[in-house]
Amino acid sequence: MAAVLSRDELEHMADTLHELLEALHEELADELNEIEHVRHLLKRHAHGQGDRQATLEVARRLNLEHMRHHLESIASCNQALERINRGRFGRCRCCGEAIELNRLRADPLIDTCLSCQS
Ligand SMILES: [Zn+2]
């Protein structure tokens, strides 16, 4: 089996993945801060203080689906980096064939070829 990606390209992919990981971690940290904020506001309510409307507003901004999605993306990033380390990057997880390069370049997190995707 011929190499799927050049070394330079693999390194570039790894850089991209590290940047993505960093961005995802920052987003998660922000989201955790928001939750902390809501907890703080709720605690004030327990003591009869604070603006109920404002608390609802902050709580409404919390999006657990987003957080779950961010967590899953972080896991996918780490798996892709591990595939790079093991020399398995760019190979389909199911059939072992080379994943289409244009798809891989568009999304380095992809781990199946087109025919195995569905
Ligand atoms: Zn496949």
Residues whose N, C-alpha, C, O or C-beta is under 5 A from the ligand:
A	BS01	ZN	C92 C94 C95 G96 C113 C116
